[in-house]
Amino acid sequence: MDYQKLDKKIIRSWRIGKLIRLIILAIIFGTPTLILSLYDFFKPAAPYVYLGVGLLLFYAFITFIFYPIIEYRQWGYLITQDRVEIKHGIFFIQTSVIPILRIQHITISQGPINRKLGLSSVEIHTTSSDFTIEGLQDEQAQYVAEVLKSRLYIRLEKNNNEG
């Protein structure tokens, strides 16, 4: 079984999101650290605080650079006659199998970054959970939603005819 890959533009989208997070972390932790460094009472603890803030920002920078590429390689989805499989993760790969008959409704959504890049997400809602196939071109997202809807109707008709 070959999993479908996401659009490569999702790497840029994830990077933009991680860059925003990096900037917010730098503001939240860097600004108070710099302000506190002006006071004498802070001097004994300063090296430890600098190290902690530095490690946090370094980790955020590494995730900005490497995680989107690794995540893209891991991501995939597969739609068959009776189920949808979504595979993703960085260190721990998670595969979700959603039976077509369990689908309650399907939503296509876009955030501001993805809208600018022409990407959409297909959200699959079941009674117990929600699953997302993200990083699809707008047309591909519409196509996936239509395929899922038609497969759901076919499975429902088949079950109604058998029952």
C-alpha positions as CSV (number, residue, x, y, z in Angstrom):
1,M,0.0,0.0,0.0
2,D,1.4,3.3,-1.0
3,Y,0.6,6.3,1.2
4,Q,-0.2,9.6,-0.5
5,K,2.3,12.4,0.4
6,L,1.4,15.9,1.4
7,D,2.1,18.9,-0.8
8,K,5.8,20.1,-0.3
9,K,4.6,23.6,0.6
10,I,3.5,22.2,4.0
11,I,7.2,22.3,5.0
12,R,7.1,26.1,4.5
13,S,3.9,26.3,6.4
14,W,5.2,24.3,9.3
15,R,8.5,26.4,9.3
16,I,6.5,29.7,9.4
17,G,4.5,28.3,12.4
18,K,7.7,27.3,14.2
19,L,9.4,30.6,13.4
20,I,6.4,32.4,15.0
21,R,6.8,30.2,18.0
22,L,10.5,30.9,18.2
23,I,9.9,34.6,18.1
24,I,7.3,34.4,20.8
25,L,9.6,32.3,23.0
26,A,12.4,34.8,22.5
27,I,10.2,37.7,23.5
28,I,8.7,35.9,26.5
29,F,12.0,34.5,27.9
30,G,14.6,36.8,26.4
31,T,13.1,40.2,27.4
32,P,12.7,39.5,31.1
33,T,16.2,37.9,31.2
34,L,17.7,40.9,29.6
35,I,15.8,43.3,32.0
36,L,16.8,41.2,35.1
37,S,20.4,41.2,34.0
38,L,20.5,44.9,34.8
39,Y,20.0,44.2,38.5
40,D,22.7,43.1,40.9
41,F,20.5,40.5,42.7
42,F,20.2,38.6,39.4
43,K,24.0,38.2,38.9
44,P,24.5,34.9,40.9
45,A,21.8,33.2,39.0
46,A,22.4,34.8,35.6
47,P,24.6,32.0,34.1
48,Y,22.0,29.4,34.8
49,V,19.2,31.5,33.5
50,Y,21.2,32.3,30.4
51,L,21.9,28.6,29.9
52,G,18.3,27.6,30.4
53,V,16.9,30.3,28.0
54,G,19.7,29.6,25.5
55,L,18.9,25.9,25.5
56,L,15.2,26.5,25.1
57,L,15.7,28.9,22.2
58,F,18.3,26.5,20.6
59,Y,15.7,23.7,20.8
60,A,13.1,25.9,19.2
61,F,15.6,26.9,16.5
62,I,16.5,23.2,15.8
63,T,12.8,22.3,15.5
64,F,12.4,25.2,13.1
65,I,15.2,23.9,10.9
66,F,14.8,20.1,11.0
67,Y,11.3,19.0,12.3
68,P,9.3,20.1,9.2
69,I,11.6,18.1,6.9
70,I,11.4,15.0,9.1
71,E,7.7,15.4,9.7
72,Y,7.1,15.7,5.9
73,R,8.9,12.4,5.3
74,Q,6.8,10.6,7.9
75,W,3.4,12.0,6.9
76,G,1.2,10.0,4.6
77,Y,-2.5,9.1,4.1
78,L,-4.3,6.2,2.4
79,I,-7.9,6.0,1.4
80,T,-9.3,2.6,0.6
81,Q,-12.9,1.4,0.1
82,D,-13.5,0.8,3.8
83,R,-11.0,2.9,5.7
84,V,-8.7,5.9,5.9
85,E,-5.2,5.6,7.3
86,I,-3.2,8.6,8.5
87,K,0.5,8.1,9.4
88,H,2.5,10.9,11.0
89,G,5.0,11.7,13.8
90,I,8.6,12.6,14.4
91,F,10.1,10.1,16.9
92,F,7.0,8.0,17.5
93,I,5.1,7.2,14.3
94,Q,1.4,7.1,14.8
95,T,-0.9,5.4,12.3
96,S,-4.6,6.1,12.7
97,V,-7.1,3.8,11.0
98,I,-10.6,5.3,10.5
99,P,-13.3,3.0,9.2
100,I,-15.4,4.8,6.6
101,L,-18.6,3.8,8.4
102,R,-17.5,5.7,11.6
103,I,-17.1,9.1,9.8
104,Q,-19.7,11.5,11.1
105,H,-18.8,14.5,8.9
106,I,-15.9,16.0,7.0
107,T,-14.6,19.6,7.2
108,I,-12.2,21.4,4.9
109,S,-10.3,24.2,6.7
110,Q,-7.5,26.7,6.2
111,G,-5.5,28.9,8.5
112,P,-4.0,32.2,7.4
113,I,-0.6,30.8,6.5
114,N,-2.0,27.8,4.6
115,R,-4.5,30.0,2.8
116,K,-1.6,32.2,1.5
117,L,0.2,29.0,0.3
118,G,-2.9,27.5,-1.3
119,L,-3.1,24.6,1.2
120,S,-6.1,23.1,3.0
121,S,-6.7,20.5,5.7
122,V,-9.4,17.8,5.6
123,E,-10.7,17.1,9.1
124,I,-12.4,13.8,9.6
125,H,-14.8,13.8,12.5
126,T,-16.0,10.5,14.2
127,T,-18.1,10.1,17.3
128,S,-15.0,9.5,19.4
129,S,-12.3,11.7,17.8
130,D,-11.1,14.0,15.1
131,F,-8.4,13.2,12.5
132,T,-6.7,15.6,10.1
133,I,-5.0,15.2,6.8
134,E,-3.2,18.5,6.5
135,G,-1.1,20.1,3.8
136,L,-3.2,19.3,0.7
137,Q,-3.6,21.6,-2.2
138,D,-7.0,23.2,-2.2
139,E,-8.2,21.1,-5.2
140,Q,-6.8,17.9,-3.7
141,A,-8.6,18.6,-0.4
142,Q,-11.9,19.0,-2.2
143,Y,-11.2,15.8,-4.1
144,V,-10.4,13.8,-0.9
145,A,-13.5,15.1,0.8
146,E,-15.7,14.1,-2.1
147,V,-14.1,10.6,-2.3
148,L,-14.7,10.1,1.4
149,K,-18.2,11.3,1.1
150,S,-19.0,9.0,-1.8
151,R,-17.3,6.0,-0.1
152,L,-19.4,6.7,3.0
153,Y,-22.6,6.8,1.0
154,I,-21.7,3.6,-0.8
155,R,-20.9,1.8,2.5
156,L,-24.1,3.1,4.1
157,E,-26.2,1.9,1.2
158,K,-24.5,-1.4,1.2
159,N,-25.1,-1.9,4.9
160,N,-28.8,-0.8,4.5
161,N,-29.3,-3.3,1.7
162,E,-27.7,-6.1,3.7
163,G,-29.8,-5.3,6.9
